Amino acid sequence: MEKMKILPFAAFVGLDELKEALLCLAVNPNIGGLLIIGPKGTGKSSIVRAFAELLPEIEVSKDCPFNCNPYDPDEMCDLCKKKYHNAGELKIEKKKMRVVELPVGATEDMVLGTINIERTLKEGRIAFEVGLLGKANRQILYIDEVNLLPDHIADSILDAAASGWHVVEREGVSLRHPAKFILIGTMNPEEGELRPQLLDRFAISVKLSTLRDPKLRALIVKRNLEFEENPEEFRKKWSMKQIEIVEKLRKAKEIIKKVQVNDYLIESASKVCAKLEVDGYRPDIVAIKMAKALAALDGRTEVTEEDVYKGLKYALVHRTRAEGLKPPVSPEELENVFFGEIKRKFTKTPSVRKKKKMRFFRG
């Protein structure tokens, strides 16, 4: 990936929701995976690469192919853990976070990695051929057209994303390594749907559409032409905006653990999910995690109604309902149920209304 060929993150036009979702994942990668749904040519892959530029360097175990955390044995592969226990510490190097892309037509060994038995026996140590899951640990794993991925590979990736670990076994030899990555997948619904079991494994989603506003389309054209003509000058022009975003991320990561959520907001989110017949409990959890990240990005340590509403929006618009019998919730349906629930809460408990000023966010 050549830096100068990528439009700066701040310069992308009309992708505000997607930008916000990506920044939330940077603040709290434990939120889970992001699914970007939209037609071709809407900037899905470009903005993900631009997003990676904003992320800070990380400290990793030197020469480890899995980018292991050098300070925490619970986040180390079997090989680093052995070195750590023998030496008491690991050599450290810094690495820039990057996007690990899953190519179309990738084989199972390319994705999962494999153990070279011949070399293992000859060298007397595990000779591991690193897969994309290993390379993506503590990085961004980007899957373009995830709906076209073979089911068994998609299942393995999502299992690793959920557990944070992957075990490679062959001929009685095994190696366990961390696989904690920011998972981002894209799909174009015109090229086929994603089966419900996989759809629900993505924590949040954003739907994109081709912009119809002539002024916004013209602005996209102008910025892209300006960037192509003089990338270096264009980057200088946007450098302060980029720095502002990086600083915003830094501050948000500092305060995220201090962010508090009132019990009535958690209860309201769960009531909304129950009323909408959303399958499983993960959406409730994800919505609150997103709400906390949104508050942190805004420099606040208290979650508001609008944070929870937006968190639910990101968490629910792709979810199956009523055990797969109902389609995902529409934004209008979510708005009506959520604000109806909040209104009932404040009508029943006047003391809460006095204590906290209502803040509604619509759109």
LINSULZI-V551384 format. One record per backbone hydrogen bond with DSSP energy under -1.0 kcal/mol. CO is the residue of the C=O (numbers start at 1). NH is the residue of the N-H. E is the energy in kcal/mol with one decimal. If there is no record, write none. Layout:
co;nh;e
CO;NH;E
CO;NH;E
This chain:
co;nh;e
2;5;-1.9
3;6;-1.9
8;11;-1.6
9;12;-1.3
15;19;-2.7
16;20;-2.4
17;21;-2.4
18;22;-2.4
19;23;-2.4
20;24;-2.0
21;25;-1.8
22;26;-1.7
23;27;-1.9
24;28;-2.5
28;31;-1.9
29;32;-1.1
33;204;-2.4
34;185;-2.8
35;206;-2.2
36;187;-2.1
37;208;-3.7
43;47;-2.1
44;48;-1.2
45;49;-1.8
46;50;-2.1
47;51;-2.2
48;52;-1.5
51;54;-1.4
58;95;-2.6
60;93;-2.2
61;64;-2.0
64;67;-1.3
68;61;-1.9
72;75;-2.2
73;76;-1.3
75;69;-1.1
77;81;-2.6
78;82;-1.7
79;83;-2.0
80;84;-2.9
81;85;-2.3
82;86;-1.9
83;87;-2.9
84;88;-2.7
91;62;-2.9
93;60;-3.1
95;58;-3.0
98;140;-2.2
100;142;-2.6
103;106;-1.5
107;111;-1.7
108;112;-3.2
109;113;-2.1
110;132;-2.0
111;133;-2.5
114;129;-3.2
115;117;-1.2
116;120;-2.4
117;121;-2.5
118;122;-1.9
119;123;-3.1
120;124;-1.5
127;116;-2.8
129;114;-2.0
131;135;-2.1
132;136;-1.8
134;137;-1.1
136;139;-2.7
139;182;-2.6
140;100;-3.6
141;184;-2.7
142;102;-2.5
143;186;-2.3
145;148;-2.1
146;149;-1.3
150;154;-2.5
151;155;-2.7
152;156;-1.6
153;157;-2.3
154;158;-2.4
155;159;-2.3
156;160;-2.1
157;161;-2.4
158;162;-2.0
159;163;-2.3
160;164;-3.2
164;179;-3.0
166;177;-2.6
168;175;-2.1
170;173;-2.3
173;170;-2.8
175;168;-2.8
176;78;-2.0
177;166;-2.3
180;138;-3.8
182;141;-2.0
183;34;-2.8
184;143;-2.7
185;36;-3.2
186;146;-2.6
187;38;-2.4
188;191;-2.7
189;192;-1.5
195;198;-1.3
195;199;-2.4
196;200;-2.2
198;201;-1.1
199;202;-1.2
204;35;-2.3
206;37;-2.8
213;217;-2.3
214;218;-2.4
215;219;-2.0
216;220;-2.0
217;221;-2.1
218;222;-2.6
219;223;-2.4
220;224;-2.3
221;225;-2.5
222;226;-2.6
223;227;-2.3
224;228;-2.3
225;229;-2.1
226;230;-1.7
230;234;-2.4
231;235;-2.4
232;236;-1.9
233;237;-2.1
234;238;-1.5
238;242;-2.2
239;243;-2.5
240;244;-2.3
241;245;-1.8
242;246;-2.3
243;247;-2.6
244;248;-2.2
245;249;-2.4
246;250;-2.3
247;251;-2.5
248;252;-2.1
249;253;-2.4
250;254;-1.4
251;255;-1.6
252;256;-1.5
255;258;-2.0
260;303;-2.4
262;265;-1.1
262;266;-1.5
263;267;-2.8
264;268;-2.0
265;269;-2.3
266;270;-2.2
267;271;-2.3
268;272;-2.3
269;273;-2.2
270;274;-2.4
271;275;-2.8
272;276;-2.1
273;278;-2.5
274;277;-1.3
277;322;-3.2
281;285;-1.5
282;286;-3.1
283;287;-2.5
284;288;-1.6
285;289;-2.3
286;290;-2.8
287;291;-2.1
288;292;-2.3
289;293;-2.1
290;294;-2.7
291;295;-2.1
292;296;-2.4
293;297;-2.4
294;298;-1.2
295;300;-2.9
296;299;-1.7
301;260;-2.8
304;308;-1.8
305;309;-2.7
306;310;-2.4
307;311;-2.5
308;312;-2.7
309;313;-2.1
310;314;-2.3
311;315;-1.9
312;316;-2.1
313;317;-1.4
314;205;-2.0
316;319;-1.7
320;279;-1.9
321;326;-2.2
322;325;-1.4
326;321;-1.3
330;334;-2.4
331;335;-2.3
332;336;-2.3
333;337;-2.3
334;338;-2.8
335;339;-2.3
336;340;-1.5
337;341;-2.0
338;342;-2.4
339;343;-2.2
340;344;-2.0
341;345;-2.1
342;346;-2.3
343;347;-1.8
344;348;-2.2
345;349;-1.6
349;353;-1.3
350;354;-1.9
351;355;-1.7
352;356;-2.3
